[in-house]
C-alpha cells in the first residue's frame, strides 16, 4: 500500500470517529443547550476502559485496572457505558443546582481534576505513560498487518458511525428531541407545560457521553495507545469548533464539521514535514487557523455551514379545521342540551 493511500484511510477513520464524537456533543449542546466543557474527559474514560478491557493482564511494566481480553465490540460498548455511568454521577450532582453558565465552569473544572488524577495516579491507567500495545481488533484472526489493518478498521468505523448516525437521527427527530430543543430555547416555558427538564437533559447527557466513550474506544483501538497528552482540555474546544462550523443542532452538518476542523485543520498537517529549524511550527499554524476559522464562522454565519433545520408542525387544511371545529361545537351543544 502506498503512503498516500495509507494516509487517506487514516484520515477517513478520523472523520468517522470525530463524527461520532460530534454527534454526542451536538445532542448535549446543540439540542439540549448543555455547555459540556468536560466532554473530552468522557472520551478519555471510554478510551481507557476500552483499552484496559482489551489488553489482558498488565505486563511489560504497564499498570492499569481491569486487565481483561474482551473481544471487539464488547470492550467498546463497555467503554461507552463507563462514560455513561460517569455522566450520571456528574449530572445528578450538578444539574439540579447550577445554571448553564455555572454548570459550564464546574464541568471544565471537573475535566481538569480528572486529568490531574489520571495523570498522577499510576495504578489506574498507567499515569502519564497511559496504555500502550492495545491489540488491533480482528488482526490476529484475519491475519492483518499494519498496512491492511488501517483500511479494514476504517471500514469497521464507518459501519459503527452509520449505525450511530441512524440512532441519533431517530432520537433527534422524536418527541424526545423536540422537547429537548424546547428546553434549550426556554426551559421555564417547557417546565410550565409539564415537562421534566432535568430528566430530558439527564438523558441527553447520558446518550451524548455514550457516544463520547464509543468514539474514544475506537481511537484507542485504532492507534493502539492512549495517554493524557491525547485529551488535553483544548481537545473539547476542537470538537465544539467542529459542531459550530458544521451547524449546531444539525447531524449532517456535523459530518462536514468533522471533515473541516479535526481532520483538514488538525490531522492533515501532522503528515506535512516540519520546516527546518522550526519544529512544530506547522501544527501551531494549524491551531491558529482553527481559531481564525471559528471567529469567521461566528461573525459571518453563526448558524454554521449547514444550519439547523426548521421544524414546523403541519396543520390540516383550513376547511378541515373548520369542519372539525364545527363538529366539536355541535358535540358541546348537544351535551349541554342533555
N, C-alpha and C positions, 0 to 999 in steps of 0.2 A: 504494500500500500504506500502510495506517495505521501510525503509530508503534508501536502496541500489537502488531500482527501482526509487524512487523519485530523487535521485542524478543523476542517469543516464539520466532521462528525462530532468533534469535541464542542464546537460552538453550538451545534444543533442540540446536544444534550443540555447545555446550559440554558438554551431557550426554553426547553420543556421544563427543566427544574425551576427556573425563575417564573414561569407561567403558573406553576402550582403554588409557589410562594406568594406570588402577586395576587392570585385569586383568594387565598386565605386572608391576606391583609385587606384586600378590596372589600371582602364581606364585612370585616370588622370596621374599617374606616370609611369606605365608600358607601356602604349600605347602612351600617349601624352607627356611624359617627364616633367610633371609639378611636382615640389617638393612642394606639398601642406602640409606644416608642421602645418597648421591650420585646418587639416581635422577633428580633434576631436571637434572643435568648431561648424562645420556644423552638426555633430552628436548630439551635445548638443541642437542646435536650433531645430532640428527635435523632440528630446525628450521633450523639454519644451513645444513646440507648441502643440504636440500631447497630452501631459498630461493636459495642460491648456484648451484644447478644449474638454476634456473628463470629467473633474472634476465637472463641473457645477459651480454655484456661490460660491465665496470664503466663507468658514465657518471654525470654529474651530481655529481662529487665523491666518489662512493662508492668504497670499496676493499674487495675480497674476492677469495678464490681461486676457482678453477673458472671461473665465468663462462659456463656453457652455458645453452642454452634448451631443455631437455628437456621433453617433453610429460608431462602427468599420465597415469598414476601412476608413470612411470619415476623421476622425481626423488623421489617419496615413498618408493618401495621402496629406492632407493639411500640415502636418509636413514636409513631403518631399518637397513640393512646397515652404514652407517657407525657408528651407535651400537653395533651388534653387534660390530664389529671393536674398538672402544674397550673394550667389556666384556670381550672375550677377553684383551686386554693386561692389564687390571686383574685379572682372575681368575687368570691364570697367575702373576702376581707376588705375589698376596696370599692366595689361598685355601688353599694347602698349608701356610702358615707361621703363620697367625693364627686364633685362636678367634673365635667370633661377636662377642663384645663388643669385642675389639681390632680386628676387621675393620670394625665399625661406625665406630669412631673414625678409622681410616685412610680409609674411604670419605668421611666428611664432610670430612676434611682435604683429600682429593683434589678434592672439589667446590669448596672454597674456592680451591684453587690454580688449577683450571680456570677459575673465574670471573674471578680476577685476571688470568690470562694472556690470555684472550679480550678482557677489558675494556681491557687496555693495549696489546696487540699489534694495532694498527690494520690492517695489511695482511691479516690473516687473515679476519676477518668484520666489518670496519668499526669495531672498538673499541666504545666506549660508545654510539655512534650506531647500530650494528648494521646490519641490512638493511632497506631501505625500497622501496616500489613493487614488491613482489613481484607478478607478474601473476596475475590470477584465472583458475584453470583453466576452460577452455571458454567464457570470457566473450566473447572475440572471435569464436570460431567460431559461437556461438549467439546473438550479439548481445545479451548480458545487460548490464544496467546494475546499479548498486549495489542497488536495491530487489529486482530479480529474481534477482541472484546469491545473495543470502543464503538464501532458501528452497531454491534449486537446490542449493547446496553443502551445506546441511543434509541434504538428501535423499541426496547422494553420501556424506556422512559416515555416515549411517545404514546404507547398504549396506556400507561398509567395516567399520563396527562389528559388523554382523550376521555378516559373514564371519569376523572375528577372534574373535567370541564362539563361533562354531561350532568353529573351530580350537582355541581354548583349552579348550572343553568336551571335545573329543576327547583333548587332552593330559592334562588333569587326571583324566579317567576311565580312562585307560590304565594298564597296568602301570608305565609310567614315573612317572605321577602318584602311584601307590600307594607306589612305592619312595621317591619324593621326600618324601612325608609321613612315611614311616618314618624317613628320615634326619633330618627335622625333629624328630621326637619323641625319637629315641635314635640318634645317628649311630654310636656304638660298637657297639650291637647290630646295626645294619644292616650295618656293615662286617664284623662277625663272621660274618654269613650269606653273605659273599662278594660283597657289592655294593660297587662303586666309588663311594663317597660323593662324592669330588671330581668325578668325571665327571658325576654326576647334577646336582650343584649348578652345575657349569660350564654344562651345557646349559640349566638353568633361568635362569641369569644371562643367557645369550645370547638366549633367547627373550623374556624379560621386557624386555631392552634393545631388542630389535627393536620390541616394542610401544611402548616409550617413544619411539623415533625416529619411528615412524609417527604417533603422537599429536602429537608436536611438529611434524612436517611438515604435518599437517592444520591446526594452529593458525596456522602462518606463512602458509599459502596462503589461509586464511580472513581473517586480519587484514591481510595484505599487508605486514607489518613484524614485526621481531623484534630485540630488543636485550637487554642484560644486565639491565635492570630487570624483564624478564619471567621471569627464572629465578633470583631470589634464593634462598638456601638454605632459607628458610622455605616455599617452594613444595613442597619434598619432604614436609614435615610436613603440608601440606594434603592431599596425596594419601594419606599414611599415615592421616590422620584419616578420610578417606572409606572406606578399607579397613576400619578398625577399627569405625567406626559401622555400615557396611553388614553386615559379618560376615567375619572373617578366614577365608580358605580357601573362600569361597563366591562363585562368579562371579555368581550372580543377586543376592546381597546387595550386590555392588559397584555394580550399577546403581542401587540405592536410595541407597547411599552417595554416588555421584556426583551424584545429584539433590539430596541434602540439603546436603552440605558445599560442594563447589566451585561449585555453581550458586545454590541458595537463600541460602546464607550469604556467598558471595563475589561472584558475578557479578550477582545481582539487586540488591544495594544500590548498585552502580555506576550504575544507572539512576534512583536516587532523588535528587532535587535536594538540594544541600548546605544545611545550616542556616545562615542568615545570621549572619555573624560567627564561624562555626566551620567553616571549610573542612576537609574530610577527616574530620570527626567521625563521620559515618555509617560510613565504611569501618573506622575504628578500633573502633567499637562492634561491627561485624560480626566483626572478628578476635577480639575478646574473647568474643563469643558462641560462636565455634567452640571456643575453649579451654574454656569452661564446658560445652558440649555433650560434648566429648571426655571431660572428667572425670566427667560424669554417666553416660555410657555405660560407662566403665571401672569405675565404682563399682557401678552397679545391674545392668548387663547386659554384662559383659566379652566375651561371645561375639558381640556385635553384634546388630543388629535381626533379621537372618536368619542364624542360626548355621550353622556348617559341618555339612554332612550327615554323619551317622554311616554309615560304610560297613562292612557286615558280610558276611562270606563265607557263602554259603548252603550248608549241609551237606545231604547226601541224607537221606531218612527213616531212622529207626533200623533198621527191618527190612532196608533195602537195605545199610546199613553192616554189619549182622551177616552178611548173605549174602556180601558182598564179603570180609569178614574171614575167614569160613569157607572161601571159595574159595582165598584166599591161603594159609591154614594147610594145606589139603589139598594144594596145589601144593608147598609146602615139605616136607611129609611124604613125598610121592611122590619128590621129588628126593633126599631123604635116603636113602630105601629103595634107589633106584637106585645 
